[in-house]
Amino acid sequence: MENTKITSHPGILESILEASPIVQGTLLILIAMSVITWAIIFFKKNEFKKIKKSNSDFDQLFDSGLSMNELYEEVDNYKHSTLANVYDSAYSHIKSSSKNGGVETVSLERVLRKASEREIEKLESKLTFLATTGSTGPFIGLFGTVWGIMGSFQKIGETGMANLAVVAPGISEALVATAVGLAAAIPATIAYNHYVTQLRLQENTLNHFSGDILNLINSFKGENN
C-alpha cells in the first residue's frame, strides 16, 4: 500500500513573512493607518458624547432664567460645552462693549460667528486623517497587489513554469494587501461621514444658540428703551 504524501503549503502569515519588502512595507502602512483610524473613531465618539451631554446641561441652564452674569459664572463648569465657549466669547464682548458706549448687534454677530467657527474647527481636527485613509487606503492596497502580481510573473519568467504552485504565493500576498487596504478604508469612510453629520448638527446648534443670545440682548435693549 502506497503512502500518500501530503504537501504542506504556506499559510497567509507565512506568505506575508516571505513577501517582498515592498509588499511588507505596504501592509505595515495600512495596518498603522487602520490602528490610528480606530483610535480616532473612539476618541471622537467620546468627544461628541461629552459635548452632547454638556451642551444639553448648559442649554437648560441658559433657559432657566439666570442673569447673564450668573450664567458667566457657571461657564467653567461646562468645559466640554461648545455652547458655553460661545457664550463666554459673547459675554466678554458684551462687557467690553458696554464700557465703550453699548453693544452693537453687528459686532456681536461677528463675535458669535467667529466663536462658532472656532468650535467647529476644533471638532474637525483629526477628521482629515479619516478622509485620507478612506480615499487612499484602497489604492495603497492596490499598489501592494500589483507589486505582488509582478513578483509572481517574475517567478514565472525565472522558472519557466506557469503552474499554480509558482504563482499562488505571490497572488495570495497580493490579495492580502487589497483586503487590508479595504479593511482600513471602509471604517474610515463610514466614520468620516458619520462625524461630518455630527459636525453639521453642532453647527446648527451653535447657530440657533447664537440667535438666542442676540434675541436676549435685543430684548434688554428694548427694555432699556
C-alpha positions as CSV (number, residue, x, y, z in Angstrom):
1,M,0.0,0.0,0.0
2,E,1.5,3.3,-1.1
3,N,1.8,6.2,1.4
4,T,0.1,9.3,0.3
5,K,2.5,12.3,0.6
6,I,0.8,15.4,1.8
7,T,2.4,18.7,0.6
8,S,2.2,21.5,3.1
9,H,1.5,24.8,1.6
10,P,2.4,28.1,3.4
11,G,-0.4,30.0,5.0
12,I,-1.2,33.6,4.7
13,L,1.0,34.7,7.5
14,E,3.9,32.7,6.1
15,S,3.3,34.2,2.7
16,I,3.4,37.7,4.1
17,L,6.6,37.0,6.0
18,E,8.2,35.7,2.8
19,A,6.8,38.6,0.7
20,S,9.0,41.3,-0.8
21,P,10.0,44.2,1.4
22,I,7.7,46.5,-0.8
23,V,4.6,44.4,0.0
24,Q,5.5,44.1,3.6
25,G,6.0,47.9,3.9
26,T,2.7,48.5,2.2
27,L,1.0,46.2,4.7
28,L,2.7,47.9,7.7
29,I,1.5,51.3,6.4
30,L,-2.1,50.1,6.0
31,I,-2.1,48.4,9.4
32,A,-0.7,51.6,11.0
33,M,-3.4,53.6,9.2
34,S,-6.1,51.2,10.5
35,V,-4.9,51.4,14.1
36,I,-4.8,55.2,14.0
37,T,-8.3,55.2,12.4
38,W,-9.8,53.2,15.1
39,A,-8.1,55.3,17.8
40,I,-9.6,58.5,16.2
41,I,-13.0,56.8,15.9
42,F,-13.1,56.0,19.7
43,F,-11.7,59.4,20.6
44,K,-14.3,61.3,18.5
45,K,-17.1,59.1,19.8
46,N,-16.2,60.0,23.4
47,E,-15.6,63.7,22.5
48,F,-19.1,64.1,20.8
49,K,-20.7,62.2,23.7
50,K,-19.3,64.6,26.3
51,I,-20.2,67.7,24.1
52,K,-23.8,66.5,23.7
53,K,-24.2,66.0,27.4
54,S,-22.5,69.2,28.4
55,N,-24.4,71.2,25.8
56,S,-27.7,69.8,27.0
57,D,-27.0,70.8,30.6
58,F,-25.8,74.3,29.7
59,D,-28.8,74.9,27.4
60,Q,-31.1,74.0,30.3
61,L,-29.2,76.5,32.5
62,F,-29.4,79.1,29.8
63,D,-33.2,78.7,29.7
64,S,-33.6,78.7,33.5
65,G,-33.9,82.4,33.7
66,L,-30.5,83.2,35.2
67,S,-28.9,86.6,34.5
68,M,-26.0,86.9,32.1
69,N,-23.6,87.4,34.9
70,E,-24.8,84.3,36.8
71,L,-24.5,82.3,33.6
72,Y,-21.0,83.5,33.0
73,E,-20.0,82.3,36.5
74,E,-21.2,78.8,35.6
75,V,-19.2,78.6,32.3
76,D,-16.2,77.0,33.8
77,N,-18.3,74.1,34.9
78,Y,-19.1,73.2,31.3
79,K,-15.6,72.8,29.8
80,H,-16.8,70.3,27.2
81,S,-19.7,72.5,26.0
82,T,-19.4,74.3,22.7
83,L,-22.4,76.5,23.8
84,A,-20.6,77.6,26.9
85,N,-17.5,78.5,25.0
86,V,-19.5,80.6,22.5
87,Y,-21.4,82.3,25.4
88,D,-18.0,83.0,27.1
89,S,-16.8,84.9,23.9
90,A,-20.2,86.7,23.6
91,Y,-20.2,87.8,27.2
92,S,-16.7,89.1,27.1
93,H,-17.5,91.1,24.1
94,I,-20.7,92.5,25.7
95,K,-18.9,93.5,28.8
96,S,-16.1,95.3,26.9
97,S,-18.6,97.0,24.6
98,S,-20.8,98.1,27.5
99,K,-17.8,100.1,28.8
100,N,-17.4,101.8,25.4
101,G,-21.0,103.0,25.0
102,G,-23.1,100.0,24.2
103,V,-23.4,96.7,22.3
104,E,-23.7,96.8,18.5
105,T,-25.7,94.0,17.0
106,V,-23.4,93.7,14.0
107,S,-20.2,93.4,16.1
108,L,-21.9,90.8,18.4
109,E,-23.0,88.8,15.4
110,R,-19.4,88.8,14.1
111,V,-18.1,87.6,17.5
112,L,-20.7,84.9,17.7
113,R,-19.9,83.7,14.2
114,K,-16.1,83.6,14.8
115,A,-16.6,81.8,18.1
116,S,-18.9,79.2,16.5
117,E,-16.4,78.7,13.6
118,R,-13.6,78.2,16.1
119,E,-15.6,75.5,17.9
120,I,-16.3,73.7,14.6
121,E,-12.7,73.9,13.6
122,K,-11.7,72.2,16.9
123,L,-14.2,69.4,16.2
124,E,-12.9,69.0,12.7
125,S,-9.4,68.1,14.0
126,K,-8.3,64.5,13.1
127,L,-11.2,64.0,10.6
128,T,-8.8,64.8,7.8
129,F,-6.9,61.6,8.6
130,L,-10.1,59.6,8.3
131,A,-10.9,61.1,4.9
132,T,-7.3,60.5,3.8
133,T,-7.4,56.8,4.9
134,G,-10.8,56.3,3.3
135,S,-9.7,57.7,-0.1
136,T,-6.1,56.4,-0.3
137,G,-6.4,53.0,1.6
138,P,-7.7,51.0,-1.4
139,F,-5.1,52.5,-3.7
140,I,-2.3,51.7,-1.3
141,G,-3.6,48.2,-1.1
142,L,-3.9,48.0,-4.8
143,F,-0.2,49.1,-5.1
144,G,0.8,46.1,-2.9
145,T,-1.4,43.9,-5.0
146,V,0.1,45.0,-8.3
147,W,3.6,44.6,-6.9
148,G,2.8,41.1,-5.6
149,I,1.4,40.0,-9.0
150,M,4.5,41.5,-10.7
151,G,6.6,39.3,-8.4
152,S,4.5,36.2,-9.5
153,F,5.1,37.0,-13.2
154,Q,8.8,37.4,-12.5
155,K,8.9,34.0,-10.9
156,I,7.2,32.5,-14.0
157,G,9.9,34.1,-16.1
158,E,12.7,32.8,-13.9
159,T,11.3,29.2,-13.6
160,G,9.7,28.9,-17.0
161,M,6.7,27.3,-15.2
162,A,3.2,28.8,-15.1
163,N,1.6,26.3,-12.7
164,L,-0.4,27.3,-9.6
165,A,2.4,26.3,-7.2
166,V,4.6,29.0,-8.6
167,V,2.2,31.9,-8.9
168,A,-0.2,31.2,-5.9
169,P,2.1,32.5,-3.1
170,G,2.6,35.9,-4.9
171,I,-1.1,36.2,-5.8
172,S,-2.0,35.3,-2.2
173,E,0.1,38.0,-0.6
174,A,-1.1,40.5,-3.3
175,L,-4.7,39.9,-2.5
176,V,-4.0,40.3,1.3
177,A,-2.7,43.8,0.5
178,T,-6.0,44.6,-1.2
179,A,-8.0,43.2,1.7
180,V,-6.1,45.1,4.3
181,G,-6.5,48.3,2.3
182,L,-10.2,47.8,2.2
183,A,-10.3,46.9,5.9
184,A,-8.6,50.2,6.7
185,A,-10.6,52.4,4.2
186,I,-14.2,51.2,4.9
187,P,-14.4,52.0,8.6
188,A,-12.6,55.3,8.0
189,T,-15.1,56.3,5.3
190,I,-18.1,55.3,7.4
191,A,-16.7,57.1,10.5
192,Y,-15.9,60.2,8.5
193,N,-19.4,60.5,7.0
194,H,-20.9,60.0,10.5
195,Y,-18.8,62.6,12.2
196,V,-19.3,65.1,9.4
197,T,-23.0,64.7,10.0
198,Q,-22.4,65.3,13.7
199,L,-20.4,68.5,12.8
200,R,-23.4,69.8,10.8
201,L,-25.7,69.2,13.7
202,Q,-23.3,71.0,16.0
203,E,-23.1,73.9,13.5
204,N,-26.9,74.2,13.5
205,T,-27.0,74.0,17.3
206,L,-24.4,76.8,17.6
207,N,-26.3,78.9,15.0
208,H,-29.6,78.6,17.0
209,F,-27.8,79.4,20.2
210,S,-26.2,82.5,18.7
211,G,-29.7,83.6,17.7
212,D,-30.9,83.1,21.2
213,I,-28.1,85.3,22.6
214,L,-28.9,88.0,20.0
215,N,-32.6,87.9,20.9
216,L,-31.7,88.1,24.6
217,I,-29.5,91.2,24.0
218,N,-32.2,92.8,21.8
219,S,-34.8,92.2,24.5
220,F,-32.6,94.0,27.0
221,K,-32.2,96.9,24.6
222,G,-35.9,97.1,24.2
223,E,-36.5,97.2,27.9
224,N,-33.9,99.9,28.4
225,N,-35.5,102.0,25.7
